[in-house]
Amino acid sequence: MISRRHALAGLTAALSVAGMPASAARRVTMLVGATDGSSADAIARAFAPFLTRALKSVEVGVRNLPGQAGLTALTALADAPASGATIGWVATPTLPARVVDRGIETLMPRIRLIGAVLREPIAFVSAAATPLVSVQDLIQRAAQDADAIPLGTPPAGSPPHLATLRLQVLAQTRLNIVTFPSAAAARQAVIAGNVSAAALGLSDVIGALRDDKLVGLGIAARSRAGILPNLPVLNEAGVPLSAAIRRGVAVPSDLPEEFVAPLTAALRAIATDSAFKATADAAGYLTTWIDAPAWAAQAEAERQSLAKLWETEPWINASGG
């Protein structure tokens, strides 16, 4: 088993091997495929100091590379030199979804998932002023008149949008899915009553749920979230849908093991850090630890599932949307 001291020593040695003196090569750039100020950006920036402290000899800085639904940052990560100077804050199913909808089969093999430290359930919500009763209520009303029950999501191909497409398949009825340019726009639309309901990552709605501006219809998870124990899971309403966003660190696939070992050790430690858990809970995330093999297997399973969904429910047009 690699000790923390040996792991950190290995990272320092690796920096020197890469031609960069350890004393001068203390900054690592973490690519984030989200706009500055978004919830995805905020949690990445909250995570970076924990990684800096865990590694000690490395300072982690954040660089936003939004664009193409996350593909810009993923491509930049895959193309980055294997020097240890660039890592990525990566989410699944975003990664496998871009492989499917852009037809880039070579992308996943060029990115090595190191470990996921956060899990974010997809939440279905409605306005507090005119709430729906449950997701089953939404489905039943949509079956009678889909146009009367608009259901908002972030942009096409985002994890909440993909979860909504899966809900539509399970319900065997057409839903009036309305996509918005951002999660914030979808949230505001449902608060204002411009749509009957919305599907969003829990981090994007937890504040409005706590402030009673939104009503939770349920989360797409196997069990209730401890941070919102009164929010039911969809399975309790007879809808067996489980959908979550997993967030963690990835690197270029050819990064030497000298870099990977200390990074893995640091991530594993952060996942059980009580201060990190408190930060995650406040923001609507659940701490977890999913190691590299397990996360890669989950991502591949998502890729296969999304490829099947794409055959009947392509979420963007052939030009890439």
C-alpha positions as CSV (number, residue, x, y, z in Angstrom):
1,M,0.0,0.0,0.0
2,I,1.4,3.4,-0.9
3,S,1.9,5.7,2.1
4,R,1.0,9.4,1.9
5,R,4.7,10.4,2.4
6,H,5.9,8.0,-0.4
7,A,3.1,9.2,-2.7
8,L,3.9,12.8,-2.3
9,A,7.6,12.1,-2.7
10,G,6.7,10.2,-5.9
11,L,4.9,13.3,-7.3
12,T,7.9,15.5,-6.5
13,A,10.3,13.0,-8.2
14,A,8.0,12.8,-11.2
15,L,8.0,16.5,-11.6
16,S,11.8,16.4,-11.8
17,V,11.8,13.5,-14.2
18,A,9.4,15.5,-16.5
19,G,12.2,18.2,-16.7
20,M,10.6,20.6,-14.3
21,P,12.3,21.2,-10.9
22,A,9.9,20.4,-8.1
23,S,10.6,23.7,-6.5
24,A,9.4,25.5,-9.6
25,A,6.6,23.2,-10.8
26,R,4.1,23.5,-8.0
27,R,1.1,24.6,-10.1
28,V,-1.3,22.2,-11.7
29,T,-4.2,23.4,-13.9
30,M,-7.5,21.8,-13.4
31,L,-9.7,22.2,-16.5
32,V,-13.4,22.7,-15.9
33,G,-15.9,22.5,-18.7
34,A,-18.4,25.0,-17.2
35,T,-18.8,28.7,-17.2
36,D,-17.5,30.8,-14.4
37,G,-20.1,31.3,-11.7
38,S,-22.2,28.1,-12.6
39,S,-22.8,25.5,-9.9
40,A,-20.4,23.1,-11.6
41,D,-17.7,25.8,-11.6
42,A,-18.4,26.7,-8.0
43,I,-18.0,23.1,-6.7
44,A,-14.8,22.7,-8.7
45,R,-13.4,25.8,-7.2
46,A,-14.5,24.7,-3.7
47,F,-12.7,21.3,-4.4
48,A,-9.4,22.8,-5.6
49,P,-8.1,23.9,-2.2
50,F,-8.8,20.5,-0.7
51,L,-6.7,18.9,-3.5
52,T,-4.0,21.5,-2.9
53,R,-3.9,20.7,0.8
54,A,-3.9,16.9,0.2
55,L,-1.0,17.1,-2.2
56,K,0.9,19.8,-0.3
57,S,3.7,20.1,-2.9
58,V,1.3,21.2,-5.6
59,E,-1.0,24.2,-6.0
60,V,-4.1,23.5,-8.0
61,G,-5.6,26.3,-10.1
62,V,-8.9,26.3,-12.1
63,R,-9.2,27.1,-15.8
64,N,-12.7,27.3,-17.2
65,L,-13.1,25.9,-20.7
66,P,-16.8,25.9,-21.4
67,G,-18.2,25.0,-24.8
68,Q,-19.8,22.3,-26.8
69,A,-21.6,20.9,-23.7
70,G,-18.3,20.1,-22.0
71,L,-16.5,18.7,-25.0
72,T,-14.1,21.6,-25.3
73,A,-12.6,20.9,-21.9
74,L,-12.6,17.1,-22.4
75,T,-10.8,17.4,-25.7
76,A,-8.2,19.8,-24.1
77,L,-7.6,17.3,-21.4
78,A,-7.2,14.4,-23.8
79,D,-4.7,16.5,-25.8
80,A,-2.8,17.8,-22.8
81,P,0.9,16.7,-22.5
82,A,1.4,13.8,-20.0
83,S,3.5,16.1,-17.8
84,G,1.3,16.2,-14.7
85,A,0.7,19.9,-15.3
86,T,-3.0,19.4,-16.4
87,I,-5.8,17.5,-14.9
88,G,-9.5,17.7,-15.5
89,W,-12.6,18.1,-13.3
90,V,-14.8,15.6,-15.2
91,A,-18.4,14.5,-14.9
92,T,-20.2,11.4,-16.1
93,P,-22.5,10.9,-17.9
94,T,-21.3,14.1,-19.6
95,L,-18.1,12.3,-20.9
96,P,-19.9,9.2,-22.4
97,A,-22.7,11.4,-23.7
98,R,-20.3,13.5,-25.8
99,V,-18.8,10.3,-27.2
100,V,-22.2,9.2,-28.3
101,D,-23.7,12.5,-29.6
102,R,-20.5,13.7,-31.3
103,G,-19.5,10.2,-32.5
104,I,-16.0,10.5,-31.1
105,E,-15.2,6.9,-30.2
106,T,-11.5,7.8,-29.5
107,L,-12.3,10.3,-26.7
108,M,-12.8,8.0,-23.7
109,P,-9.7,5.9,-24.4
110,R,-7.6,9.1,-24.3
111,I,-8.9,10.1,-20.8
112,R,-8.1,8.2,-17.6
113,L,-10.7,8.6,-14.9
114,I,-8.8,8.6,-11.5
115,G,-11.6,8.8,-9.0
116,A,-15.0,10.4,-8.4
117,V,-15.5,12.2,-5.1
118,L,-19.0,13.6,-5.5
119,R,-22.4,12.3,-6.6
120,E,-25.3,14.6,-7.5
121,P,-28.8,13.1,-7.9
122,I,-31.1,14.5,-10.6
123,A,-34.1,16.2,-8.9
124,F,-37.6,16.8,-10.4
125,V,-39.2,19.9,-9.0
126,S,-42.3,22.0,-9.5
127,A,-43.2,25.6,-8.4
128,A,-44.3,26.0,-4.9
129,A,-47.2,28.2,-6.0
130,T,-48.8,25.5,-8.2
131,P,-47.1,22.3,-7.3
132,L,-47.6,18.9,-8.9
133,V,-48.2,16.0,-6.5
134,S,-45.5,13.7,-7.8
135,V,-43.7,12.6,-10.9
136,Q,-46.5,10.1,-11.5
137,D,-48.9,13.1,-11.4
138,L,-46.7,14.8,-14.0
139,I,-46.7,11.7,-16.2
140,Q,-50.5,11.2,-16.0
141,R,-51.2,14.8,-16.8
142,A,-48.8,14.7,-19.7
143,A,-50.5,11.5,-21.1
144,Q,-53.8,13.5,-21.2
145,D,-52.3,16.7,-22.6
146,A,-48.5,16.9,-23.0
147,D,-48.6,20.6,-24.1
148,A,-50.3,21.5,-20.8
149,I,-47.3,20.2,-18.7
150,P,-44.1,21.7,-20.0
151,L,-41.1,20.2,-18.3
152,G,-37.9,22.3,-18.3
153,T,-34.3,21.0,-18.4
154,P,-30.9,22.5,-19.0
155,P,-29.5,22.2,-22.6
156,A,-30.0,19.1,-24.7
157,G,-27.5,16.4,-23.8
158,S,-27.0,17.6,-20.2
159,P,-27.4,14.9,-17.5
160,P,-30.8,16.2,-16.4
161,H,-32.0,16.3,-20.0
162,L,-30.8,12.8,-20.6
163,A,-32.5,11.6,-17.4
164,T,-35.7,13.2,-18.6
165,L,-35.5,11.4,-21.9
166,R,-35.0,8.1,-20.0
167,L,-38.1,9.1,-17.9
168,Q,-40.1,9.5,-21.1
169,V,-39.1,6.0,-22.3
170,L,-40.0,4.5,-18.9
171,A,-43.4,6.4,-18.9
172,Q,-44.1,5.3,-22.5
173,T,-45.6,8.7,-23.2
174,R,-44.4,11.9,-24.8
175,L,-43.4,14.6,-22.4
176,N,-43.3,18.3,-23.4
177,I,-39.6,18.8,-22.7
178,V,-38.5,22.4,-23.0
179,T,-34.7,22.9,-22.9
180,F,-33.1,26.1,-21.6
181,P,-29.7,27.6,-22.2
182,S,-28.6,26.9,-18.7
183,A,-29.6,25.2,-15.4
184,A,-30.1,28.7,-13.9
185,A,-32.5,29.6,-16.6
186,A,-34.5,26.4,-16.2
187,R,-34.6,26.9,-12.5
188,Q,-35.9,30.4,-12.8
189,A,-38.5,29.3,-15.4
190,V,-40.0,26.7,-13.0
191,I,-39.9,29.1,-10.0
192,A,-41.8,31.7,-12.1
193,G,-44.3,29.1,-13.2
194,N,-43.3,29.4,-16.9
195,V,-43.0,25.6,-16.9
196,S,-44.9,23.1,-14.8
197,A,-41.8,21.2,-13.6
198,A,-38.1,20.9,-14.2
199,A,-35.4,18.3,-14.0
200,L,-32.1,19.7,-12.6
201,G,-29.1,18.6,-10.7
202,L,-29.7,18.8,-7.0
203,S,-27.1,21.5,-6.5
204,D,-29.1,23.8,-8.8
205,V,-32.3,23.5,-6.8
206,I,-31.3,22.8,-3.2
207,G,-31.4,26.5,-2.2
208,A,-34.8,27.0,-3.7
209,L,-36.1,23.8,-2.0
210,R,-34.7,24.9,1.3
211,D,-36.3,28.3,0.8
212,D,-39.7,26.7,-0.2
213,K,-39.6,28.4,-3.6
214,L,-39.8,24.9,-5.2
215,V,-41.4,21.6,-4.3
216,G,-39.5,18.4,-4.7
217,L,-41.3,15.8,-6.7
218,G,-38.5,13.3,-6.2
219,I,-34.9,12.5,-7.0
220,A,-33.8,9.9,-9.4
221,A,-31.9,7.8,-6.9
222,R,-32.1,4.4,-5.2
223,S,-32.3,5.9,-1.7
224,R,-33.2,9.3,-0.1
225,A,-30.4,11.8,0.2
226,G,-29.4,12.5,3.8
227,I,-29.1,16.3,3.1
228,L,-32.9,16.3,2.1
229,P,-34.4,13.3,3.9
230,N,-38.0,14.3,3.2
231,L,-37.4,14.4,-0.6
232,P,-38.7,11.1,-2.0
233,V,-37.0,9.0,-4.6
234,L,-38.9,8.3,-7.8
235,N,-39.0,4.6,-7.1
236,E,-41.4,5.3,-4.3
237,A,-43.8,6.7,-6.9
238,G,-43.4,3.6,-9.0
239,V,-40.8,5.1,-11.4
240,P,-37.6,3.0,-11.4
241,L,-35.3,5.8,-12.6
242,S,-31.9,6.2,-11.1
243,A,-29.7,9.0,-12.6
244,A,-26.8,10.8,-11.0
245,I,-23.9,13.0,-12.0
246,R,-20.6,11.8,-10.7
247,R,-17.8,14.3,-10.5
248,G,-14.1,13.8,-10.0
249,V,-10.6,14.0,-11.5
250,A,-9.3,12.6,-14.7
251,V,-6.0,12.9,-16.5
252,P,-4.6,12.3,-20.0
253,S,-4.5,8.5,-20.5
254,D,-0.7,8.3,-20.9
255,L,0.1,10.1,-17.6
256,P,2.9,8.2,-15.8
257,E,2.0,6.2,-12.7
258,E,4.3,8.5,-10.7
259,F,1.7,11.1,-11.0
260,V,-1.4,8.9,-10.7
261,A,-0.5,7.2,-7.4
262,P,-0.3,10.4,-5.3
263,L,-3.3,11.9,-7.0
264,T,-5.4,8.8,-6.3
265,A,-4.3,8.8,-2.6
266,A,-5.2,12.5,-2.3
267,L,-8.7,12.0,-3.8
268,R,-9.4,9.0,-1.6
269,A,-8.5,11.1,1.4
270,I,-10.7,14.1,0.3
271,A,-13.7,11.8,-0.2
272,T,-13.7,11.0,3.6
273,D,-12.7,14.5,4.8
274,S,-15.4,15.9,7.1
275,A,-14.8,19.5,6.0
276,F,-15.2,18.5,2.4
277,K,-18.4,16.6,3.2
278,A,-19.8,19.7,5.0
279,T,-19.0,21.8,1.9
280,A,-20.6,19.3,-0.4
281,D,-23.7,18.9,1.8
282,A,-24.3,22.7,1.8
283,A,-24.1,22.8,-2.0
284,G,-26.3,19.8,-2.7
285,Y,-23.7,17.1,-3.4
286,L,-23.1,13.7,-1.8
287,T,-19.6,12.7,-1.1
288,T,-18.5,9.4,-2.4
289,W,-15.4,7.4,-3.4
290,I,-15.5,5.6,-6.7
291,D,-12.1,4.4,-7.7
292,A,-10.7,4.3,-11.3
293,P,-11.8,0.8,-12.4
294,A,-15.3,1.2,-11.0
295,W,-15.8,4.7,-12.4
296,A,-14.5,3.6,-15.8
297,A,-16.9,0.7,-15.8
298,Q,-19.8,3.0,-14.9
299,A,-18.8,5.4,-17.7
300,E,-18.7,2.5,-20.2
301,A,-22.0,1.2,-19.1
302,E,-23.5,4.7,-19.5
303,R,-22.0,5.0,-23.0
304,Q,-23.7,1.7,-24.0
305,S,-27.0,2.8,-22.5
306,L,-26.8,6.2,-24.1
307,A,-25.9,4.7,-27.5
308,K,-29.2,2.7,-27.3
309,L,-31.1,5.8,-26.2
310,W,-29.6,7.8,-29.1
311,E,-31.0,5.3,-31.6
312,T,-34.6,6.3,-30.7
313,E,-34.2,9.6,-28.9
314,P,-31.4,11.6,-30.5
315,W,-31.1,14.7,-28.3
316,I,-29.2,16.9,-30.8
317,N,-29.3,17.2,-34.6
318,A,-26.9,15.5,-36.8
319,S,-24.7,18.6,-37.1
320,G,-23.8,18.5,-33.4
321,G,-26.5,20.9,-32.1
